[in-house]
Amino acid sequence: MHVLSVTPEIFPLIKTGGLADVAGALPIALAGRGVTIRSLIPAYPQIREIFRRKKAVLQYGRLFGGKASVHAVEANGLDLLALDAPHLFDRPGGPYGDATGADWPDNWRRFAALSQVGADIAGGAIAGYMPELVHAHDWQTAMAPAYMRYGKAFATPSVMTVHNLAFQGRFGAGIFGELGLPAEAMSLDGVEYYGGVGFLKAGLQAASAITTVSPTYAQEIRTPTYGMGLDGLIDLRADDLHGIVNGIDVDTWNPATDNNLAATYDARSLKKRRVNRLAVEKHFGLDHDNSPLVCVVSRLTWQKGVDILVAAADGVIASGVRLAFLGAGDTALEGAVLALAARHRGRIGAVIGYDEGLSHLMQGGCDAIVIPSRFEPCGLTQLYGLRYGCVPVVARTGGLADTVIDANEAALSAGVATGFLFAPDSGDALLHAMRRVATVHGNPAQWASMQRQGMKADLSWDRSAERYVELYRSLIARRPSDK
Ligand SMILES: Nc1ncnc2c1ncn2[C@@H]1O[C@H](COP(=O)(O)OP(=O)(O)O[C@H]2O[C@H](CO)[C@@H](O)[C@H](O)[C@H]2O)[C@@H](O)[C@H]1O
């Protein structure tokens, strides 16, 4: 089975969040199951470096305002098709904005171009390569199914995965003329969205199937509370909606072999985590004591609810817990976290920035990881936490609710608890959960048993990979007229 994945990020080459982890892991997880995935990604500066001398497999005299070409290259075990369009992608800064974090004003053009090329490839634009299905990720590539629908590849099935409904790619109606779509596409069942153009909306409408990254979130987004304006459309497509929980790369995230740790360990040698804890304490300027050390590794945005934790922090510290923050994002939230650390010297530490290695050390050294998200499609950091014996303390929402077993009395006595759940969007509930953390942590045998229980969980891609294969297979088997 040949699948073209169209993605704006792919781990380990370019990552701003969890989408990259998933786009990077799926091709490898599916390779042993008879599915060959090629990934089309923009040639950002760091990607350009790896294909310098490769011949183009596809060329455009003009693609959204400039010359472009597609280059096939293998890197890190991934089969990549890099879209080199220097006028769109060869810029300093991040994939979506400049160094200050401000979005590029032509993002609609950049990601329409990526999607258009995906649809062209689906239509046979690369000699000798004809994908049987296209898999798009989030708004940045959501126009691929739309371009397919109105172009040559109208009969090729497509999957639209929602990693984050909060980013929808909404633009003014004025861009429509430049998208190169037929006039009829500017309609309710096309790309039109509240009078403008909606990229994600267009993808959700056009794709043969929609997936999101956990069963609970798949149900949540059919409701106004979580649907962010798209619930009506998603609910209409409920028969084509699938919730497939993310796996993790259990080789990259393995405490027994992880080079980022001061000491490696496994479920039988949990005591060695102390060495990592000491390293975290040093790095964050925290007191050395036996109180629970709880970390945050997160983008600092409204979604992640870190502001709720900041507001409840005085109470959290009073309950005897220490906090270590690693995150970047909203400037105001970054400032609030730094101010908190200054106010609770020794009890709260903060590093503002993105540091993959440090995130591993924190999972390997902290006692728990707190994730107070307002909504969470799946969440990966709680899965890394489970794998590393860093007990997840999570809001009961989306994928967090699907992957953590709360340490209530019944679960504790049955020995099946793996973490702590609390009602989302509530500082009181969060504080109560932290108090429970402090209590259970005070019983080392019980705590260690929870850690081991989490470490036993199967977090690999095995089961979910099988579900993607089944979905791909069923879509490919459908007649085009059933689409
Ligand atoms: N400052 C920092 N330094 C180092 N590493 C950092 C970091 N901040 C975040 N990370 C890392 O980035 C990734 C974030 O993954 P998440 O699943 O938490 O969220 P994200 O919201 O980006 O992804 C969206 O897509 C994913 C994938 O489908 C869904 O799991 C999720 O719910 C959805 O919101 C993790 O690998 C984490 O370790």
The ligand as a Tripos MOL2 file, in Angstrom:
@<TRIPOS>MOLECULE
LIG
   38    41     1     0     0
SMALL
NO_CHARGES

@<TRIPOS>ATOM
      1 N1          9.5770   23.5770   25.8290 N.pl3     1 LIG1
      2 C1          9.6880   22.3560   25.3540 C.ar      1 LIG1
      3 N2         10.9000   21.7750   25.2670 N.ar      1 LIG1
      4 C2         11.0170   20.5150   24.7790 C.ar      1 LIG1
      5 N3          9.9930   19.7780   24.3260 N.ar      1 LIG1
      6 C3          8.7810   20.3170   24.3760 C.ar      1 LIG1
      7 C4          8.5520   21.6140   24.8940 C.ar      1 LIG1
      8 N4          7.2400   21.8910   24.8030 N.ar      1 LIG1
      9 C5          6.6580   20.8030   24.2630 C.ar      1 LIG1
     10 N5          7.5880   19.8540   24.0000 N.ar      1 LIG1
     11 C6          7.3860   18.5670   23.3510 C.3       1 LIG1
     12 O1          6.4730   18.7510   22.2740 O.3       1 LIG1
     13 C7          5.5580   17.6640   22.2190 C.3       1 LIG1
     14 C8          4.1830   18.1810   22.5710 C.3       1 LIG1
     15 O2          3.2480   17.1860   22.3570 O.3       1 LIG1
     16 P1          1.7540   17.3050   22.8840 P.3       1 LIG1
     17 O3          1.0790   16.0580   22.5130 O.co2     1 LIG1
     18 O4          1.7510   17.6940   24.2900 O.co2     1 LIG1
     19 O5          1.1510   18.5650   22.2040 O.3       1 LIG1
     20 P2          0.8210   19.5020   21.0180 P.3       1 LIG1
     21 O6         -0.2150   20.3290   21.6140 O.co2     1 LIG1
     22 O7          2.0460   20.1440   20.5150 O.co2     1 LIG1
     23 O8          0.2550   18.5740   19.8640 O.3       1 LIG1
     24 C9         -1.0120   18.3270   19.2470 C.3       1 LIG1
     25 O9         -0.7840   17.1300   18.4740 O.3       1 LIG1
     26 C10        -0.3920   16.0160   19.2670 C.3       1 LIG1
     27 C11        -0.1030   14.8720   18.2940 C.3       1 LIG1
     28 O10        -1.2470   14.3460   17.7280 O.3       1 LIG1
     29 C12        -1.4720   15.6460   20.2780 C.3       1 LIG1
     30 O11        -0.9690   14.6240   21.1210 O.3       1 LIG1
     31 C13        -1.8320   16.8760   21.1180 C.3       1 LIG1
     32 O12        -2.9180   16.5580   21.9690 O.3       1 LIG1
     33 C14        -2.1620   18.0520   20.2160 C.3       1 LIG1
     34 O13        -2.4700   19.2110   20.9800 O.3       1 LIG1
     35 C15         6.0790   16.6300   23.1820 C.3       1 LIG1
     36 O14         6.9770   15.8080   22.4950 O.3       1 LIG1
     37 C16         6.8080   17.4920   24.2290 C.3       1 LIG1
     38 O15         7.7840   16.7770   24.9190 O.3       1 LIG1
@<TRIPOS>BOND
     1     1     2 1
     2     2     3 ar
     3     2     7 ar
     4     3     4 ar
     5     4     5 ar
     6     5     6 ar
     7     6     7 ar
     8     6    10 ar
     9     7     8 ar
    10     8     9 ar
    11     9    10 ar
    12    10    11 1
    13    11    12 1
    14    11    37 1
    15    12    13 1
    16    13    14 1
    17    13    35 1
    18    14    15 1
    19    15    16 1
    20    16    17 2
    21    16    18 1
    22    16    19 1
    23    19    20 1
    24    20    21 2
    25    20    22 1
    26    20    23 1
    27    23    24 1
    28    24    25 1
    29    24    33 1
    30    25    26 1
    31    26    27 1
    32    26    29 1
    33    27    28 1
    34    29    30 1
    35    29    31 1
    36    31    32 1
    37    31    33 1
    38    33    34 1
    39    35    36 1
    40    35    37 1
    41    37    38 1
@<TRIPOS>SUBSTRUCTURE
     1 LIG1         1 GROUP 0 **** ****
